[in-house]
């Protein structure tokens, strides 16, 4: 996986969102991310910027103030329509609430590609380029269960999720973990309807370290014997670790996550996180820009991976404590493929 960091080109403020222009050309592409601070989205922007420069198209990028700021994303879509962009690449904060704005863009002739987070319904976008987030969750669930062995039947599990709106990426990772761990998933499209006694509870983190710390503190108050923590992403995992460390529990709790950023892989190497599912935001964004350029030139829309309703950009389990029968790479290899 190529992880060269490309320099960002210029920036300008537009209302409550952040915008940057990669190059001047007839074809323009909009990238709309949840935030411009999370390393995952920073790297996604770098991938899009580099590919736009290579193809000679204009890239305009926008982001919400925080994860969950859908209003800024709607405003960005309106701007992209007005500017005559050929396509929009979006990681939606509210996967249901954004749909009317997305439909307006499609009605105006723009190609809309969801990156990382599928919309609800998934066909509200023309295409989705993403990690198989259900599989990403399943891999770390299988790893946690395999690591615990017979003790898995008595586990006390905390779930550190994303936001109250339950965006698809949140639901898929959460339900995937449960499936991998051996928990009976009732409605795979919903968080929190399970009745497995091993589940201590769920809390939200907004995908950042502070939120992870706070959510972990809340769940420890509910049950101080928690010994497995599923986290939506690696910043949340880092916060959970700090909360556990504050009460002397950091050595005897398994933390698992999804992202595969360089800080997260280093945390796996240092024992902060037991295992993480690595995804590839550079590739998602670069392929998205290519797809919009091809659509602008030929009218052709991207096709999903065979057997799936999205284009799968890959996922790999990273751990230094492999489980027999479960494919994984170690942190040395993970650091060669990481981002951020």
WOUR-V236090 format. One record per residue. SS is DSSP state (@ for helix, = for strand, . for the rest). PSI is psi in whole degrees, -180 to 180 (* if undefined). D_CENTER is the distance of its C-alpha to the mean C-alpha in whole Angstrom. Layout:
BEGIN
SS_PSI_D_CENTER, SS_PSI_D_CENTER
END
This chain:
BEGIN
._124_18, ._127_19, ._21_18, ._134_20, ._123_19, ._143_21, ._139_23, ._147_21, ._-99_24, ._167_25, ._151_24, =_151_26, =_142_25, =_103_25, ._-126_25, ._4_22, =_166_20, =_133_20, =_146_21, ._149_22, =_125_24, ._-39_24, ._164_27, ._126_30, ._171_30, ._-34_31, ._127_27, =_146_25, =_137_21, =_133_19, =_122_15, =_110_14, =_169_11, ._-42_10, ._171_12, ._19_13, ._-34_13, ._129_10, @_-31_11, @_-45_7, @_-29_9, @_-45_12, @_-36_12, @_-43_11, @_-39_14, @_-41_16, @_-42_15, @_-41_16, @_-46_19, @_-44_20, @_-38_20, @_-41_22, @_-43_25, @_-41_25, @_-8_26, ._35_28, ._163_26, =_130_25, =_128_21, =_126_21, =_144_18, =_156_17, =_153_15, ._165_15, ._-41_17, ._166_14, ._126_11, ._-7_13, ._82_16, @_-29_16, @_-42_20, @_-35_19, @_-39_17, @_-44_20, @_-39_22, @_-41_20, @_-44_20, @_-42_24, @_-42_25, @_-38_23, @_-48_26, @_-32_28, ._-7_28, ._28_28, ._153_25, ._-24_25, =_162_21, =_132_18, =_123_14, =_136_12, ._100_9, ._135_10, ._-40_11, ._100_13, ._-18_13, ._-45_17, ._-25_18, ._-14_17, @_-44_19, @_-39_22, @_-39_21, @_-43_20, @_-37_23, @_-41_25, @_-44_23, @_-40_24, @_-27_27, ._0_28, ._8_27, ._146_24, =_127_21, =_122_18, =_123_15, =_129_12, =_131_9, ._-46_6, ._109_7, ._147_10, ._169_13, ._108_16, ._163_18, @_-31_16, @_9_19, @_-26_19, ._158_17, ._-33_19, =_163_17, =_127_13, =_115_12, =_163_9, ._149_8, ._90_10, @_-28_8, @_-44_11, @_-39_13, @_-45_10, @_-40_11, @_-39_15, @_-46_15, @_-27_15, @_-44_17, @_-39_19, @_-46_19, @_-45_20, @_-42_23, @_-36_24, @_-41_25, @_-28_26, @_-131_28, @_-24_31, @_-11_30, @_-29_27, @_-18_29, @_17_30, ._154_26, ._109_25, =_131_21, =_138_19, =_117_16, =_98_14, =_-169_12, ._-77_10, ._163_13, ._-25_16, ._-7_15, ._62_13, ._158_10, @_-40_10, @_-37_6, @_-49_8, @_-46_11, @_-45_10, @_-43_9, @_-52_12, @_-33_15, @_-43_14, @_-47_15, @_-45_18, @_-45_19, @_-34_19, @_-19_20, ._23_23, ._138_23, ._112_24, ._121_21, ._-72_23, ._110_21, ._-11_18, ._11_17, ._138_17, ._135_17, ._6_20, ._7_23, ._156_23, ._18_26, ._127_26, ._-13_28, ._-16_26, =_115_23, =_-43_24, =_179_22, =_146_18, =_163_17, =_152_15, ._-13_13, ._18_12, ._22_9, ._170_12, @_-44_15, @_-43_18, @_-38_16, @_-41_15, @_-48_19, @_-44_20, @_-40_19, @_-41_20, @_-43_23, @_-44_24, @_-30_23, @_-33_25, @_-33_28, @_-40_28, ._103_28, ._-3_29, ._11_29, ._134_25, ._1_24, =_133_21, =_119_18, =_127_14, =_145_11, ._-35_8, ._177_7, @_-34_10, @_-42_11, @_-37_12, @_-40_14, @_-40_16, @_-41_17, @_-41_18, @_-43_20, @_-39_22, @_-40_23, @_-40_24, @_-36_26, @_-24_28, ._15_29, ._25_30, ._5_27, ._-20_25, ._-18_27, ._23_27, ._131_23, =_123_21, =_130_17, =_157_14, =_-178_11, =_135_8, =_-67_7, ._20_10, =_160_11, @_-44_15, @_-39_15, @_-42_13, @_-38_15, @_-37_18, @_-31_18, @_-45_18, @_-33_21, ._-1_22, ._5_22, ._-46_20, ._137_17, ._-42_19, =_150_16, =_150_12, =_118_11, =_129_10, ._175_8, ._81_10, @_-33_9, @_-45_12, @_-44_13, @_-51_11, @_-42_13, @_-44_16, @_-34_16, @_-45_16, @_-43_18, @_-42_21, @_-40_20, @_-41_21, @_-44_24, @_-40_25, @_-42_25, @_-36_27, @_-36_30, @_-16_30, ._1_29, ._135_27, ._151_23, ._152_21, ._149_21, ._164_19, ._142_19, ._129_22, ._1_22, ._163_18, ._20_17, ._166_15, =_116_15, =_118_13, ._6_12, ._154_12, ._143_11, =_134_14, =_131_15, =_122_16, ._152_19, ._5_22, ._74_24, ._151_23, ._132_24, ._131_27, ._0_26, ._115_22, ._136_21, ._167_19, =_158_20, ._177_21, @_-26_20, @_-44_22, @_-38_21, @_-36_17, @_-24_18, @_-24_20, @_1_16, ._176_14, =_160_13, ._*_14
END
